[in-house]
């Protein structure tokens, strides 16, 4: 029976009870593991910044400290990904492939490889996010709980593909966004069986994770008032300009992955080399590396940046994100995308104010925060093509519902522009690459080895 079958497997009351019981157990596991993963990464970020600051005081080749730290973290993360190949990269494309019945369930070895490898790679400073690994950790926990409950393979796959949104909810403390992600991106449908599992797992997982991490918005943003109605057109144009940036970002991700696929450099050495480059950037400016939470928070809180420093950080992060992803270590794309969107929004606002002066400020406001918030949703929409998830995530992460109309305008413009350019959503491209690589590897393993004549 396929996932899109007309017959609902949860129609029987006993099956519903089993699914609800398994969902509760999975949700508790997702909350504990996802919360621990987030806690480890936040502490690693603090330690990383302390070491980077200390490296400037030791004199001599102090720059080698962050270079070696990130290089070691990236190479060890790549080693863990090689121990369990399905732990590499984001993991969201793996969940989507299982939903489409293009891939079987992974084994439990994904859990330690993705958790430890992710902490080492992301925590050391690679420009990757925690959300993709959090989704995949949640999905794998769901599949394993299904095994404990002696579910069929079909039922375990259903759990695997629908509880991942709870992992995203834990990663960003955004339960509605996590649930919407399951509907809009993974399953692309709303069915009773999906809604039931979602409604059970998401609140429980987020509630459990709050015993590890406190209940607070991801970003602290001063109270925002909606700009003038005339500004709606400005945000729409801003979204239209953001669409091509999202397409270029996706192209860079796939282009560097193709380079990595064809490279003769051993994967671990390649990861160490890229990690060394990121470590050198860390030594110059910590805001240019990592998931991007720090620079996003500064922009949203009203910190003042010159246009040239903003442009420099923007360009570096646009390049460093795809380069980091090419290492094959566990790590996601969401957080770096959101940071790029926030930087682009602040740049756009700064240019408008510099050119237009007081009359422009009267229309769009003096604060860059609204454009940074809309930039986050617009970049998400352009790259991933899940605009509702992007808007809801930004609102939940920042508690800024007053800007909902502007967020929708920016997301609509970005989605339209990216679609008009004919580019694929990033997870479709990543899923196709993943399946092609696995098919090639399977074909190579099945070919008989020629025996030389005696």
N, C-alpha and C positions, 0 to 999 in steps of 0.2 A: 504493500500500500504506500503510495507516494504522499509527500507532505501536503500536496494540494488536493488530495482526494476529497470527494464529496462526503464520504462517510466519516463522521467525527469519532475518533477512537476513545474520546472521553464521554461518549453518550451513556455508557453504563455507569451506574452509581458506584460500584465497587472500584472500577478503574479510576474514576475521579478521586476517590478517597486515597488510593495508592499514589496517584500523581500529586495530590496535595501534600501528603505525608513526605514524599520524596522531595518536593519543592521546598518544604520547610527545612528539612535537614540540609539540603543544598544551600539554601539562603544563609543559614547560620555559618556554614563553611565558607561561603563567599565573603560574608562580612568579616570573619576572622582573618582569612588569608588576604583578602583585598585590603583590609585595614592595616594589617601587618606590612604588606608590600608598600603601601603609601607611607607608613611611619618610617620604614627603613630608608626610603628614597628621600624623605624630607630631612632626616638626620644626616644622610650621606651628603646632601647639598650643603648643609651647614659646615660639615667637616671639610668638604671640597673648597669652599670659600675661605675657610680659615687657613688651610694649607697654601692656597694661592696667595693670600695676603702675606703669610709668613715667608714665602719664597722670595719676596721682594726685600726682605730684611737680612737674608743670609749672605748676600754679596756673592761675587764670582758667578759661576754658572747656576744661579738659583732658579733660572727659568727651566732647568732640567727637571725640577721637582714636579710641577704640573704636567710637563710633557710625559714623563715616565709614569705618573699616576694614571693619566687617562689612557695611555698606550697599554698599560698592564690591564686596566679595567676592561677596555675594549677587546683585547685579545682573549682574556679569560671568559668574557661574555660570549665570544664567538666559539670558544671551546665547548661551552655548555650547549650552545645551539647545535653544534655538530654531534654532540652526544644524543640529542633528540631533535632531529632536523625540523620537526614541525613546531619547535619552540622559537625558530628564528623570525625576525621581522615583527610585524604587528600582531598577527594571529587572527585578525578579524576576517581576512580573506579565507582562512581555513574554516571558520565557522560558516561563512556564506557558502563555501563549496560543499560542506556537509548538508546544509539545508537544501541545496540543489541536487543532492544525491550524486555529486561528482567525486566525492571522497568519503572514505570510511572514517569511523571514529578514531581519534588518536589514543595511544596508550597512556597510562598514568605517569610515565616518565617525563611527559611534558611539564608537569607541575614543578618538580624541583629545578629542572633546566630553565624554565621560563622565570621562575621566581629568583633564583640565585643569579642566573645570567643577566636578568634585567636589573637587579640591584647593582651588580658590578659595572655594567655598561652605562646605564642611565645615571646611576649615582656618581660615577667618576666624572661625568660632564658631557657625554655624548649628546648631541642635539636631537633627542628623541623623547617621546612621552610615555607616561605610565598607563594610559587608557587602553591601548591595544592589548598589552600583556594582561591587564586587569580583566578585560572581556574574555580573553582566552583562558585565563585561570578559572574564571567563573564557569565557563562552558565545560571545561574538563572536569571540574568538581561535580557539575550536574551529571555528566555521563558516568562518572564513577559511583555516585550515589544511586543512579539508576541500576548499576550492576549489583549494588548491595540489596536493592529491592527486587532483584531478579526480574527486571523488566526485559522486554524483547528489544532487539536491536533498533527497531523502529521507534519504540518508546524512549529509548536512551538517546537516540538522535534528536527526538523532539525536545527532550530536556536540554541536550547539548546546545541546540541552536536558539533556545528561547530564554535561558537563564543568564546568557552573557550580558544582557542589558543591565542586570543587577551589578555585574562587575564594573561596568561603566559608571553606574550610579554611585558606587562606592568610591571610585577613583576621583570623581568630581563633586561628590556630595550633592548629586543632582538626580533624585529619584524619577522625576517626570521625564527628564531628558534621557535617562537610561531606558525607560519603558518605551519612549517614542523611537529611540534608536533601533530597538528590536523590530518594531512595526515598519518603520520607514526604510531602514537600510538592510537589515538582515533578511527578514521574511517578506518585506514589501507587500504585506497583506494583514488584514485584521480578522482573525478567526477566534472562535470561542476558546479553543484549546491553548492558543498562544496567549490570549488575554488572561486566562485563569492562572497560568504559570507565572506570567509577568506580575500580576497583581499580588500574588503570594510572595514571590521571591524578592522583588525590589524593596518594599518597605522593611522587610525583616533583615535583609542584607545590610541596608543603610543603617538601620537601628543598631545592629550588632557592631558594625564598624565604629560607631560613635563611642563605644566603650574604649576604643583604642585612640581614635582621633576625635577631638571635640566637634560639636555641631556648630559650624560657622560657615559663612559663604567662602567660596574659593578665593575671591578677591573682595577686598574692602573698598567700596566706592562711595564717595560723598553723594548725598542726595541729589538726584538729577531731575531737572524740570524739562518737559518736552519743548524742543525748539519751536520757533514759529512755523505755521503751516506751510509757508513759502519754502522753508528749508526741506520739505519733503522731496521736492524736485532735486535739490542738491544731493540728498542722500541716495536718490535713485540713480543719478548720474555717477555718483561715487561707486555704487554697486556695479554699474556697467563697466567702469574702469577697473574694478577689482576682479571681474571675471577672467580677463586675460592673464592677470598675475597668477590666479589659481591654476589656470591651464599650464602656464610656464613652469610653475612649481611641480605639478604632476609630471610634466615632460622631463624635468631634471631628475626626479626620483627614478623614473623608468630608464632614462638614458644612463645614469650611473649604475643602476642595477645590471643593465646589459653589458656595461664595461666590466663590472665585477664578474659576470658570468663568463666572459671571454678572456679574463685575465689569467696569466700563467703564474701570478704571484700566489703562493699558498694562502688560503683564507685567513689563517691566524696571523700571518705576517702582514697581510693587507689590512686587517683590522687594527693591528698595532701601529702601522704607519699612519692610517687615518686618525687613530686615537692620538698619536703624537702631534699631528697638525691641530686637532681640536685642543689639546693641552697647551700648545703655544698660544692659541687664541685666548684660552683661559687666563694665561699669565698676563696678557695685555689688557683684557677686559672681561671679567666674569659674566657680565650681562649678555655677552655674545654667545654663551654656551649654555648647556643644560636645556631643560624643557621649555624655559621661557617665562616661568611664573614671575620671576623677580622683575624683569623689564616690563612685563604687562602690568604688574601691580604698581610700579612707579608711574607709568603713564596714566593709569586710571585714577591714581590718587592725586594727580595734578602736578607732578614733578616737572620742572621746566628743562627742556632740552633744546639746544640749537638745531637748526635744520641739517647741518652737515653731520654732527654726531648721530642724529637719528637716521640719516641716510646710510651712514657707515654701518651701524648696527643692523639695519634692515638688509643691506646687501649681503653682509657676512652671514646672517641667519638664513637667508634664502638659499645660499650655497651650502652652508654647513649642515642644514637639515637633511637634504638628499644625500650628501656625502656620508653622513653618519649612518643613514639607513642602508647604504650600500655595503656596510660591514657585515650584515647578516646577523647581528646580535639581536637579542630580544629588545624590542622597543617600538613605540607607536608613533603616529603622525599627528594626532589631534593637537596636543599641546604646542608643538612647534608651529603648526598652522595658525593657531589662535594668536601666538605671539607675533607672527609675521603680519597678521591682520590688524592687530593693535598698533604696531609700528607704522604700517601703511596708513591707517586712519589718522594717527598723529601727524604724519608727514603731510597728508592731504590738507588737514586743517591748518597746519602751519603755513603752507604755501598760499592757501586762500586768504588767510589773515595778512600775510606779508604783501600780497598783491592788492587786496581790496581795502584793508585798513578798517576803520571804525564802521563804515556802512555794512561791510560783510559781517563783522562781529555782531551787529544789531540783528542779523538774520540767523546766523548759525551759532552764536554764542562765543564767549571767550575761552571756554574750556574745550580741550581736545578729547575729553573722555567720551562724549557721545559718538564721535567719529571712530574712536578706538573700539568701542563696543560694537558698532555697526560693522567695522572692518573685520572683527572676529567672526561675526555671523556670516558675513559676505564671503570671506575666504573659505570658511567651512562649506558653504553652499556651492561655491565654484569648484572646489576640489573633490568633495565627497558626494555632492548632489543630494544632500539630505537637509533641505532648508528649514523644515519645521524643527528637526532635532537641533540644528545649529542655533536657531532663535531661542528655543526653550533652554538649551544648555547655557547660553549667555545670560538669560534672565535669571536662571537659578543660581549660577555661579557668582552673580554680582548683585542680585536683589534690585534690579533696575527695571521694573515693569513699566515705568513711565515712558520709556523709549520704545515700546513695543511696535508702534506704527513705523518708526524710523528703521527699526531692525528688519521689519518685513520689507520695507522699500529697498533697503540695501541688499538683502538676500535675494529678492526678486530680480533686481538688476544684474547681480552676479550670476545667478542661475541662467538667466536669459542669454547673457553674453557668452558664458562658457558653453551652453548648449548650441548656440549659433556657430561657434567655432568647430563644432563636431568632435570635440575631444571626449574621451571616455572618462567616467568617474574613476578615481584612483583605485578603489578596491576591486573594480571589475578588471582593470589592467593587472593589478597584483595577483588576482585569482587566476587569470589566464596564464600568466607567467609561471605561477606555482604549479599548476596542473601540467603545463608543457614540460617543465623541468622534471617533474616526477614521472611523467610518461617516458621521457628520454632515459632517465635513470633505470626505470623498470625494463625498458627494451634492452638496454646495455646488459643488465643482469641476466636476461633470459637468453641472450645469444650464446650458443655453444662455443667453447674454447677449442680452437683448432689444435689437433694433436700432430706434431711433426712426424713424418714417416720415419720408420726405423731403417 
